[in-house]
Amino acid sequence: MEHEQNQGRPKKGIRKFPRSQQDKIDFSRLELEQYIESHIEEAIEKRWIKVYLQVNIRGLSRRVCGAEALSRWVDPKYGMIYPGDFIPVLEKSLKIHLLDFFVFEEVCRNIAKRRNRGEAVFPISLNFSRLDFDVERFLDKLDDLVALYKIPKSILHVEITESVVMHNEEYMKFAVRQLREQGYKVWMDDFGSGYSSLNLLKEFEFDTFKIDMRFLSDMGKKSLIIISSILYMAKEIGIHTVAEGVETEEQYQFLKAAGCERMQGYCFGRPEPIENWLAERIEENGVESGEDTFLYDRVGLVNILSPTPFVFDRLDETPTIYGFDTVLAMALVSEKAGKIKHLNWTKPYKKTIEDLGYEDIEEFQGILNDEKSLVVERIRDTISLAKDSLGIETTDFISRGQYCQIQVRRVTSKGNSYIYLLRIDILTNNDSFQKSNNLDNSLRPLYSMYDTVVLLDLQNNTLLPIYRTNAAEKIERSNDLTNDLDKYLHKYIHPDDFARCREFFNPSDMWERLGSNGEGFVLSYFRAKNKEKKYVWKRYILIRSEEAQDERRVIFGIHTLNMEKLSFIKDEAQMFFMENHEEQLGDAEMFQ
């Protein structure tokens, strides 16, 4: 709802005038009020009432995603009459519905006109007075106008304030439910300005609420905590958010980081005549497509500040309430036509990227899109795997000497556009990670040569992945090594190599085989599925760990062969089998 005031209009209690001058002001105001009441029908008929739009922008992209419909009265006698002057008069005289229905029809007419010309449209929110809901057949009249102009109801958002709801709470529960069931989006306007806002969120099913940005007028600590709390709560209970009255870049950056989905205010543009359809704003910022709206509305409820951001359904019987900052290195990223773009991120994510040696998020993003390296391949493979998965995909990688892990989960998708939740941790910086403790510093360069490194505990029949860069080849932690190794072989190994590979991985004599050859390791080559589910040659190695002989532990590594170096591998294999395993020379001959 608009809070503009007529500039220069006297306000009671601020300026004092001599009695005679005050009488003139009071008489002038009374005269204006009488004029408004008696001329509203004429003003609508002769179009002295003008409909304006104030832009809504998407917090993540800064693109135009909608607008709020406002009204101005450009009078031949009084000039510009502002809403703060004529709306209270029309409510007092029970004529406010004339204005609100006129604005509603003008919006419908303009949307229909643009759709018929094949021009872009976006959702428009409209304000309604509590008195409108007392008009006979109010909801039916809205439907009649929508049907007349043949526009989708989903593009019209109905804004109602707390005072509207409290006017007749039981009826308004019915009205809100009816509006939503008929296809309109219902917004609660000026959230936080009344006494019962929180109770109304519990009792009513709103799609969105607009935050009263008077909280941010001073950008003080208390104000910021209140706004952060509201935005955090909205995501947890599944309600979208709009902040109105955003005036500075500082406010925008704060709201974006806190998770506000949409914003409006003078920072992005003043109200403009509806005929302009925000052409300059669209030219400057761009307008989001229907596909973008679908994606952003779904990702808008993801809370990257939560300590459990990967859990999308957090509304359980006993919710846990946390603070409004996080130690997790989380980011929201989009992928369209193969290009990665960061939408939002936490402070720890930014620090992690800097700790990895990148100047900023933009440089890291550019490398993900433009460079080919082992690290980029690992990250892109994990994102690709998450594209087709409903779960969290995890991959390890070593970047600039640091042992890292990436976790990715797809949030939503539309067409060839995807949005992911992404987490990157530098495990060597965090003592709480068990993997970091298991990673022997002296073996770290060796690990980087392999796609996967796994610790097999033959004595306790357990399996622990230590290092995994191939996101598609899942080897999970297991307390049933024998069974799960067998499942892995059935899932990934080529049928013609299965029997030979099964013998290679036989846990019952693995320790003895590794000790009998005098070298403490064995290696062989088998065909296994890659990320495209095609069979490729891979080198498998088993290494006996002498430091834990009493526990019978074995290191198991997988290395995908680069076909350009296949001739080198062939020679290496032939030499190995001729010198050490003549009876298995056929293994090397497979590469002929």
C-alpha positions as CSV (number, residue, x, y, z in Angstrom):
1,M,0.0,0.0,0.0
2,E,1.2,3.4,-0.9
3,H,2.3,5.8,1.9
4,E,2.9,8.9,-0.1
5,Q,1.7,12.2,1.3
6,N,0.9,15.4,-0.4
7,Q,4.0,17.4,-0.2
8,G,3.5,20.7,1.7
9,R,0.1,19.6,3.0
10,P,-0.3,20.8,6.7
11,K,-0.2,18.1,9.3
12,K,-1.9,18.6,12.6
13,G,0.4,19.0,15.6
14,I,3.4,19.9,13.5
15,R,2.7,23.5,12.4
16,K,0.7,26.1,14.4
17,F,-1.2,28.8,12.7
18,P,-3.1,31.8,14.0
19,R,-6.8,31.1,14.5
20,S,-8.0,32.9,11.4
21,Q,-5.4,31.1,9.2
22,Q,-6.3,27.7,10.8
23,D,-10.0,28.3,10.1
24,K,-9.1,29.0,6.4
25,I,-7.1,25.7,6.2
26,D,-9.9,23.7,7.9
27,F,-12.5,25.3,5.5
28,S,-10.3,24.6,2.5
29,R,-9.9,20.9,3.6
30,L,-13.6,20.5,4.1
31,E,-14.3,22.1,0.7
32,L,-11.9,19.6,-0.9
33,E,-13.5,16.6,0.9
34,Q,-16.9,17.7,-0.2
35,Y,-15.7,18.1,-3.8
36,I,-14.1,14.6,-3.8
37,E,-17.3,13.0,-2.5
38,S,-19.5,14.7,-5.0
39,H,-17.2,14.3,-8.0
40,I,-15.9,10.8,-7.8
41,E,-18.3,9.4,-10.4
42,E,-17.5,12.3,-12.8
43,A,-13.7,11.8,-12.1
44,I,-14.0,8.1,-13.1
45,E,-16.2,8.8,-16.1
46,K,-13.9,11.6,-17.5
47,R,-10.8,9.7,-16.4
48,W,-9.4,12.3,-14.1
49,I,-8.5,9.2,-12.0
50,K,-5.3,7.8,-13.4
51,V,-3.9,4.4,-12.8
52,Y,-0.1,4.2,-12.1
53,L,2.2,1.3,-11.7
54,Q,5.2,1.0,-9.2
55,V,7.7,-1.6,-10.2
56,N,8.4,-4.8,-8.2
57,I,11.9,-6.3,-8.7
58,R,13.2,-9.7,-8.0
59,G,15.8,-9.7,-5.2
60,L,18.0,-12.4,-6.7
61,S,18.1,-11.0,-10.3
62,R,17.0,-7.4,-10.0
63,R,14.7,-8.0,-12.9
64,V,11.1,-6.6,-13.2
65,C,8.8,-9.3,-11.8
66,G,5.6,-7.3,-11.3
67,A,4.1,-4.0,-10.1
68,E,1.6,-2.5,-7.7
69,A,-1.4,-0.6,-9.1
70,L,-1.8,2.9,-7.6
71,S,-4.2,5.7,-8.3
72,R,-3.9,9.5,-8.8
73,W,-6.6,12.1,-9.2
74,V,-5.6,14.8,-11.8
75,D,-8.3,17.3,-11.3
76,P,-9.1,20.3,-13.6
77,K,-9.8,22.4,-10.6
78,Y,-7.4,21.2,-7.8
79,G,-4.7,19.7,-9.9
80,M,-3.0,16.6,-8.5
81,I,-5.0,15.1,-5.6
82,Y,-3.0,12.3,-3.8
83,P,-4.4,9.1,-2.4
84,G,-3.8,10.3,1.2
85,D,-6.5,13.0,0.5
86,F,-9.2,11.2,-1.5
87,I,-9.1,7.6,-0.2
88,P,-10.1,8.4,3.4
89,V,-13.0,10.6,2.0
90,L,-14.2,7.8,-0.3
91,E,-14.1,5.3,2.6
92,K,-16.0,7.6,4.9
93,S,-18.6,8.2,2.2
94,L,-18.8,4.5,1.4
95,K,-17.8,5.1,-2.2
96,I,-14.3,3.5,-2.1
97,H,-15.6,0.5,-4.1
98,L,-16.1,2.8,-7.1
99,L,-12.4,3.7,-7.2
100,D,-11.2,0.1,-6.5
101,F,-13.4,-1.5,-9.2
102,F,-12.3,1.2,-11.7
103,V,-8.6,0.5,-11.0
104,F,-9.2,-3.3,-11.2
105,E,-10.9,-2.9,-14.6
106,E,-8.2,-0.6,-15.9
107,V,-5.6,-3.1,-15.0
108,C,-7.5,-5.9,-16.6
109,R,-8.0,-3.8,-19.8
110,N,-4.3,-3.0,-20.1
111,I,-3.2,-6.6,-19.5
112,A,-5.7,-7.8,-22.2
113,K,-4.5,-5.1,-24.6
114,R,-0.9,-6.1,-24.2
115,R,-1.6,-9.8,-24.5
116,N,-3.6,-9.3,-27.7
117,R,-0.6,-7.4,-29.1
118,G,1.7,-10.2,-28.1
119,E,3.6,-7.9,-25.6
120,A,5.0,-9.0,-22.3
121,V,2.9,-8.8,-19.2
122,F,3.7,-9.4,-15.5
123,P,1.6,-9.8,-12.3
124,I,-0.1,-6.7,-10.9
125,S,-1.1,-6.4,-7.3
126,L,-4.2,-4.3,-6.4
127,N,-5.3,-2.8,-3.1
128,F,-8.8,-3.3,-1.7
129,S,-10.6,-1.6,1.1
130,R,-12.3,-3.5,3.9
131,L,-15.5,-1.8,2.7
132,D,-15.2,-3.4,-0.8
133,F,-15.9,-6.8,0.8
134,D,-19.3,-5.5,2.0
135,V,-20.4,-4.8,-1.6
136,E,-23.0,-7.3,-2.8
137,R,-21.4,-10.0,-5.1
138,F,-18.0,-8.5,-4.6
139,L,-16.1,-11.6,-5.6
140,D,-18.5,-12.3,-8.5
141,K,-17.9,-8.8,-9.9
142,L,-14.2,-9.4,-9.9
143,D,-14.7,-12.7,-11.8
144,D,-17.0,-11.0,-14.3
145,L,-14.3,-8.4,-15.2
146,V,-11.6,-11.1,-15.5
147,A,-13.9,-13.1,-17.8
148,L,-14.8,-10.1,-19.9
149,Y,-11.1,-9.3,-20.6
150,K,-10.1,-13.0,-20.8
151,I,-7.0,-12.8,-18.7
152,P,-5.6,-15.4,-16.2
153,K,-6.5,-14.8,-12.6
154,S,-3.0,-15.8,-11.5
155,I,-1.6,-12.6,-12.9
156,L,-3.8,-10.5,-10.5
157,H,-2.7,-10.3,-6.8
158,V,-5.2,-9.1,-4.3
159,E,-3.7,-7.0,-1.4
160,I,-5.5,-6.7,1.8
161,T,-4.4,-5.1,5.1
162,E,-4.8,-6.2,8.6
163,S,-7.6,-3.7,9.1
164,V,-9.5,-5.4,6.3
165,V,-9.2,-8.8,7.9
166,M,-10.1,-7.6,11.4
167,H,-13.2,-5.8,10.1
168,N,-14.9,-9.2,9.9
169,E,-12.5,-12.0,10.6
170,E,-14.8,-15.0,10.0
171,Y,-16.1,-13.6,6.7
172,M,-12.6,-12.7,5.6
173,K,-11.4,-16.2,6.2
174,F,-14.0,-17.3,3.7
175,A,-13.2,-14.5,1.3
176,V,-9.5,-15.2,1.3
177,R,-10.1,-18.9,0.8
178,Q,-12.5,-18.2,-2.1
179,L,-10.1,-15.8,-3.8
180,R,-7.3,-18.4,-3.6
181,E,-9.5,-21.2,-4.8
182,Q,-10.7,-19.1,-7.7
183,G,-7.1,-18.6,-8.8
184,Y,-6.1,-15.2,-7.4
185,K,-3.0,-14.7,-5.3
186,V,-3.7,-13.1,-1.9
187,W,-1.2,-10.8,-0.3
188,M,-1.2,-9.4,3.3
189,D,-0.2,-5.8,3.0
190,D,1.8,-3.8,5.6
191,F,2.8,-6.8,7.6
192,G,4.1,-5.8,11.0
193,S,2.3,-2.5,11.2
194,G,-0.7,-3.8,13.2
195,Y,-1.1,-5.6,16.4
196,S,-2.3,-9.0,15.2
197,S,-0.2,-9.6,12.1
198,L,1.4,-12.8,13.6
199,N,-1.9,-14.2,14.6
200,L,-3.3,-13.6,11.2
201,L,-0.5,-15.6,9.6
202,K,-1.5,-18.5,11.7
203,E,-5.2,-18.2,11.0
204,F,-5.2,-17.2,7.3
205,E,-3.7,-18.8,4.2
206,F,-1.8,-15.9,2.5
207,D,0.4,-16.5,-0.5
208,T,2.7,-13.5,0.2
209,F,3.1,-10.7,2.8
210,K,4.4,-7.2,2.2
211,I,6.7,-5.9,4.9
212,D,6.3,-2.4,6.2
213,M,9.7,-1.0,5.6
214,R,9.3,1.7,8.2
215,F,11.3,-0.8,10.2
216,L,14.3,0.0,8.0
217,S,14.1,3.8,8.2
218,D,17.1,4.0,10.4
219,M,18.9,0.7,9.5
220,G,19.5,0.3,13.2
221,K,20.4,-3.1,14.8
222,K,16.9,-3.7,16.2
223,S,15.3,-2.9,12.9
224,L,17.6,-5.3,11.0
225,I,17.0,-8.1,13.5
226,I,13.2,-7.6,13.2
227,I,13.4,-7.7,9.4
228,S,15.7,-10.7,9.4
229,S,13.4,-12.5,11.8
230,I,10.4,-11.9,9.6
231,L,12.1,-13.1,6.5
232,Y,13.4,-16.2,8.2
233,M,10.0,-17.0,9.6
234,A,8.3,-16.5,6.2
235,K,10.6,-19.2,4.6
236,E,10.1,-21.6,7.4
237,I,6.3,-21.4,7.1
238,G,6.2,-21.2,3.3
239,I,5.0,-17.7,2.6
240,H,6.6,-15.4,0.0
241,T,7.8,-11.9,0.8
242,V,7.8,-8.4,-0.7
243,A,9.5,-5.4,0.9
244,E,8.0,-2.0,0.0
245,G,9.5,1.4,0.6
246,V,13.1,0.3,-0.3
247,E,14.9,3.6,-1.0
248,T,18.7,2.9,-0.9
249,E,21.2,0.4,-2.4
250,E,22.2,-0.5,1.2
251,Q,18.7,-1.5,2.0
252,Y,18.5,-3.6,-1.2
253,Q,21.7,-5.5,-0.4
254,F,20.7,-6.2,3.1
255,L,17.2,-7.5,2.1
256,K,18.7,-9.7,-0.7
257,A,21.2,-11.3,1.7
258,A,18.4,-11.8,4.3
259,G,16.4,-13.7,1.7
260,C,13.7,-11.2,0.7
261,E,12.2,-12.3,-2.7
262,R,10.7,-9.1,-4.1
263,M,11.1,-5.4,-3.5
264,Q,9.6,-2.1,-4.5
265,G,10.4,1.5,-3.7
266,Y,12.1,4.6,-5.0
267,C,15.4,2.7,-5.2
268,F,14.0,1.0,-8.3
269,G,11.5,3.5,-9.6
270,R,8.7,5.9,-8.9
271,P,5.1,5.2,-9.9
272,E,4.5,5.7,-13.6
273,P,1.3,5.9,-15.7
274,I,0.0,2.4,-16.6
275,E,0.2,3.2,-20.3
276,N,4.0,3.3,-20.0
277,W,4.0,-0.3,-18.7
278,L,7.3,0.5,-16.9
279,A,9.1,0.6,-20.3
280,E,12.2,2.3,-19.0
281,R,12.4,0.0,-16.0
282,I,12.1,-3.0,-18.3
283,E,14.7,-1.6,-20.6
284,E,17.1,-1.0,-17.7
285,N,16.5,-4.1,-15.6
286,G,14.9,-6.6,-18.0
287,V,11.7,-8.5,-17.2
288,E,11.6,-12.0,-15.9
289,S,9.9,-14.7,-18.1
290,G,7.2,-17.0,-17.0
291,E,9.9,-19.7,-16.6
292,D,11.9,-17.4,-14.4
293,T,8.9,-16.7,-12.2
294,F,8.2,-20.4,-11.8
295,L,11.8,-21.0,-10.8
296,Y,12.2,-18.0,-8.5
297,D,8.9,-18.5,-6.7
298,R,10.0,-22.0,-5.8
299,V,13.5,-21.2,-4.8
300,G,12.2,-18.2,-2.8
301,L,11.2,-20.5,0.0
302,V,14.6,-22.1,0.3
303,N,16.4,-20.7,3.4
304,I,20.2,-20.7,2.9
305,L,20.6,-19.1,6.4
306,S,19.1,-22.2,8.0
307,P,21.4,-24.7,9.6
308,T,19.5,-27.4,7.7
309,P,19.2,-25.7,4.3
310,F,19.0,-29.0,2.3
311,V,15.9,-30.0,4.2
312,F,13.1,-28.4,2.1
313,D,10.2,-29.7,4.3
314,R,10.9,-28.1,7.6
315,L,7.3,-27.8,8.9
316,D,7.2,-30.7,11.3
317,E,5.4,-31.1,14.7
318,T,8.4,-29.9,16.7
319,P,10.3,-27.3,14.7
320,T,13.6,-26.1,16.0
321,I,14.2,-22.4,15.9
322,Y,17.7,-21.2,15.1
323,G,19.5,-17.9,14.7
324,F,19.5,-15.8,11.6
325,D,23.1,-16.3,10.5
326,T,24.9,-19.4,9.5
327,V,28.3,-21.0,9.5
328,L,27.5,-23.0,6.4
329,A,29.1,-22.1,3.1
330,M,25.8,-22.1,1.1
331,A,24.9,-20.7,-2.3
332,L,21.9,-20.7,-4.6
333,V,23.1,-21.1,-8.2
334,S,21.2,-21.3,-11.5
335,E,22.1,-23.2,-14.6
336,K,20.7,-22.2,-18.0
337,A,22.0,-23.6,-21.3
338,G,25.1,-24.9,-19.4
339,K,26.0,-21.5,-17.8
340,I,26.3,-21.3,-14.0
341,K,25.2,-18.1,-12.3
342,H,25.3,-17.4,-8.5
343,L,22.0,-15.9,-7.3
344,N,22.7,-15.6,-3.6
345,W,25.2,-16.8,-1.0
346,T,26.1,-16.7,2.6
347,K,29.1,-15.0,4.1
348,P,30.9,-18.3,4.8
349,Y,30.5,-19.3,1.2
350,K,32.2,-16.1,0.0
351,K,35.0,-16.6,2.5
352,T,35.5,-20.3,1.3
353,I,35.8,-19.1,-2.3
354,E,38.4,-16.5,-1.2
355,D,40.2,-19.1,0.9
356,L,40.5,-21.3,-2.2
357,G,42.4,-18.5,-3.9
358,Y,39.7,-16.8,-6.0
359,E,39.4,-13.0,-5.8
360,D,35.6,-13.1,-5.5
361,I,32.4,-15.0,-6.5
362,E,32.5,-13.5,-10.0
363,E,36.0,-14.9,-10.7
364,F,35.0,-18.3,-9.4
365,Q,31.8,-18.3,-11.5
366,G,33.8,-17.3,-14.6
367,I,36.2,-20.2,-14.1
368,L,33.2,-22.6,-13.7
369,N,31.8,-21.5,-17.0
370,D,35.0,-20.8,-19.1
371,E,37.8,-23.0,-17.9
372,K,38.5,-26.7,-18.2
373,S,40.3,-28.2,-15.2
374,L,40.0,-31.2,-12.9
375,V,38.3,-29.2,-10.2
376,V,35.8,-27.6,-12.6
377,E,35.0,-31.1,-14.0
378,R,34.4,-32.5,-10.5
379,I,32.0,-29.6,-9.6
380,R,30.2,-29.7,-13.0
381,D,29.8,-33.4,-12.8
382,T,28.2,-33.2,-9.3
383,I,25.8,-30.5,-10.5
384,S,25.0,-32.6,-13.6
385,L,24.3,-35.6,-11.3
386,A,22.1,-33.5,-9.0
387,K,20.1,-32.4,-12.1
388,D,18.5,-35.9,-12.3
389,S,18.5,-36.7,-8.6
390,L,16.1,-35.9,-5.8
391,G,18.8,-36.2,-3.2
392,I,22.0,-34.6,-2.1
393,E,25.0,-35.4,-4.4
394,T,28.5,-35.2,-2.8
395,T,31.9,-35.1,-4.4
396,D,35.4,-34.6,-3.0
397,F,38.1,-32.7,-4.7
398,I,41.5,-31.2,-4.1
399,S,41.9,-27.5,-5.0
400,R,45.2,-25.7,-4.6
401,G,46.4,-28.2,-2.1
402,Q,43.3,-28.2,0.1
403,Y,40.9,-31.1,0.5
404,C,37.4,-30.0,-0.3
405,Q,33.9,-31.3,-0.6
406,I,30.9,-30.1,-2.6
407,Q,27.3,-31.0,-1.9
408,V,24.5,-30.2,-4.5
409,R,20.8,-30.6,-4.5
410,R,18.4,-29.5,-7.2
411,V,15.8,-27.1,-5.9
412,T,13.6,-26.7,-8.9
413,S,13.7,-26.7,-12.7
414,K,11.7,-25.5,-15.7
415,G,12.6,-26.3,-19.3
416,N,16.3,-26.1,-19.7
417,S,16.7,-23.9,-16.5
418,Y,17.7,-25.3,-13.2
419,I,18.3,-23.9,-9.7
420,Y,20.5,-25.7,-7.2
421,L,21.5,-25.4,-3.6
422,L,25.3,-25.7,-3.3
423,R,27.6,-26.1,-0.4
424,I,31.4,-26.1,-0.5
425,D,33.6,-27.0,2.5
426,I,37.3,-27.0,2.9
427,L,37.6,-30.1,5.0
428,T,41.2,-29.6,5.9
429,N,40.2,-26.4,7.8
430,N,37.6,-28.2,9.9
431,D,38.6,-30.6,12.6
432,S,35.0,-31.8,13.0
433,F,35.1,-33.7,9.7
434,Q,36.0,-37.3,10.2
435,K,37.3,-37.5,6.6
436,S,39.9,-34.9,7.3
437,N,41.2,-37.0,10.2
438,N,41.3,-40.1,8.0
439,L,43.2,-38.4,5.2
440,D,46.9,-38.9,5.6
441,N,48.8,-35.8,4.6
442,S,51.5,-37.9,3.0
443,L,49.1,-39.7,0.8
444,R,47.2,-36.6,-0.4
445,P,49.1,-36.2,-3.7
446,L,48.4,-39.9,-4.4
447,Y,44.7,-39.5,-3.7
448,S,44.4,-36.7,-6.3
449,M,45.4,-39.3,-9.0
450,Y,42.3,-41.4,-8.3
451,D,38.6,-40.9,-8.9
452,T,37.8,-42.8,-5.7
453,V,39.7,-43.9,-2.6
454,V,38.0,-46.2,-0.1
455,L,39.2,-47.7,3.2
456,L,38.2,-51.4,3.5
457,D,38.3,-52.8,7.1
458,L,38.3,-56.6,6.5
459,Q,38.3,-57.4,10.1
460,N,35.2,-55.4,10.9
461,N,33.6,-55.9,7.5
462,T,33.2,-52.1,7.0
463,L,33.7,-49.7,4.1
464,L,34.6,-46.0,4.4
465,P,34.9,-43.7,1.4
466,I,37.9,-41.4,2.0
467,Y,38.0,-39.5,-1.3
468,R,35.5,-39.5,-4.1
469,T,35.6,-37.3,-7.2
470,N,33.3,-39.3,-9.5
471,A,29.9,-38.2,-8.4
472,A,28.2,-40.8,-10.6
473,E,30.0,-43.7,-9.2
474,K,28.5,-44.0,-5.7
475,I,30.3,-46.0,-3.1
476,E,28.7,-45.2,0.2
477,R,29.8,-45.9,3.8
478,S,28.8,-49.5,4.7
479,N,28.8,-51.8,7.7
480,D,28.4,-54.8,5.3
481,L,31.5,-54.6,3.1
482,T,31.0,-58.1,1.5
483,N,27.4,-57.4,0.5
484,D,27.9,-53.8,-0.7
485,L,31.0,-54.6,-2.7
486,D,29.0,-57.2,-4.5
487,K,26.2,-54.7,-5.2
488,Y,28.8,-52.3,-6.6
489,L,30.2,-54.9,-9.0
490,H,26.8,-55.8,-10.3
491,K,25.8,-52.2,-10.8
492,Y,29.0,-50.9,-12.5
493,I,31.2,-53.6,-13.9
494,H,30.9,-54.9,-17.4
495,P,29.3,-58.4,-17.5
496,D,32.3,-59.9,-19.3
497,D,34.7,-58.6,-16.6
498,F,32.4,-59.4,-13.7
499,A,33.8,-62.9,-12.7
500,R,37.4,-61.7,-12.8
501,C,36.6,-58.5,-10.9
502,R,34.7,-60.4,-8.3
503,E,37.7,-62.6,-7.7
504,F,39.9,-59.5,-7.5
505,F,37.6,-58.0,-4.8
506,N,37.0,-61.2,-2.8
507,P,37.3,-60.1,0.9
508,S,37.8,-63.6,2.2
509,D,41.4,-64.0,0.8
510,M,42.2,-60.3,0.0
511,W,44.5,-59.8,3.0
512,E,46.4,-63.0,2.3
513,R,46.8,-62.2,-1.5
514,L,48.1,-58.8,-0.7
515,G,50.7,-60.3,1.7
516,S,51.8,-63.2,-0.4
517,N,53.0,-61.2,-3.5
518,G,55.7,-59.4,-1.4
519,E,54.7,-56.0,-2.7
520,G,51.6,-55.3,-0.6
521,F,49.4,-54.3,-3.5
522,V,47.6,-55.7,-6.5
523,L,46.2,-53.9,-9.5
524,S,44.0,-54.9,-12.5
525,Y,41.9,-53.4,-15.2
526,F,38.2,-53.7,-15.7
527,R,35.5,-52.0,-17.7
528,A,33.0,-50.0,-15.6
529,K,30.3,-47.5,-16.3
530,N,31.2,-43.8,-16.4
531,K,28.9,-40.8,-15.8
532,E,27.3,-41.2,-19.2
533,K,26.7,-44.9,-18.3
534,K,29.1,-46.1,-20.9
535,Y,31.7,-48.7,-20.2
536,V,35.2,-47.4,-20.1
537,W,38.5,-49.0,-18.9
538,K,39.5,-48.3,-15.3
539,R,42.5,-49.2,-13.2
540,Y,41.7,-50.7,-9.8
541,I,44.3,-51.1,-7.0
542,L,44.3,-52.7,-3.6
543,I,47.0,-51.6,-1.1
544,R,47.7,-53.4,2.2
545,S,47.9,-51.0,5.1
546,E,50.8,-52.3,7.3
547,E,50.3,-49.7,10.0
548,A,47.1,-51.3,11.0
549,Q,47.9,-55.0,10.5
550,D,45.9,-56.1,13.5
551,E,42.9,-54.5,11.9
552,R,43.5,-55.9,8.4
553,R,42.8,-52.6,6.6
554,V,43.1,-52.2,2.8
555,I,43.2,-49.0,0.6
556,F,41.1,-49.5,-2.5
557,G,41.6,-47.0,-5.4
558,I,39.9,-46.4,-8.8
559,H,41.4,-44.5,-11.7
560,T,39.6,-43.9,-15.0
561,L,42.0,-44.3,-17.9
562,N,42.6,-41.5,-20.3
563,M,42.2,-43.1,-23.7
564,E,44.9,-40.8,-25.2
565,K,47.3,-42.5,-22.8
566,L,46.0,-46.0,-23.3
567,S,49.1,-47.1,-25.2
568,F,51.2,-46.2,-22.2
569,I,48.9,-48.1,-19.9
570,K,48.9,-51.1,-22.2
571,D,52.7,-51.2,-22.1
572,E,52.7,-50.8,-18.4
573,A,50.2,-53.6,-18.0
574,Q,52.0,-56.0,-20.3
575,M,55.3,-55.4,-18.4
576,F,53.6,-55.9,-15.0
577,F,51.9,-59.1,-15.9
578,M,54.9,-60.6,-17.7
579,E,57.1,-60.0,-14.7
580,N,54.8,-60.7,-11.9
581,H,51.6,-62.5,-13.1
582,E,52.3,-64.4,-16.3
583,E,49.3,-66.6,-15.6
584,Q,47.1,-63.4,-16.0
585,L,48.7,-62.1,-19.1
586,G,45.3,-62.1,-20.7
587,D,44.4,-59.1,-18.7
588,A,47.0,-57.0,-20.5
589,E,46.1,-58.5,-23.9
590,M,42.5,-57.1,-23.5
591,F,43.9,-53.7,-24.5
592,Q,45.1,-55.0,-27.9
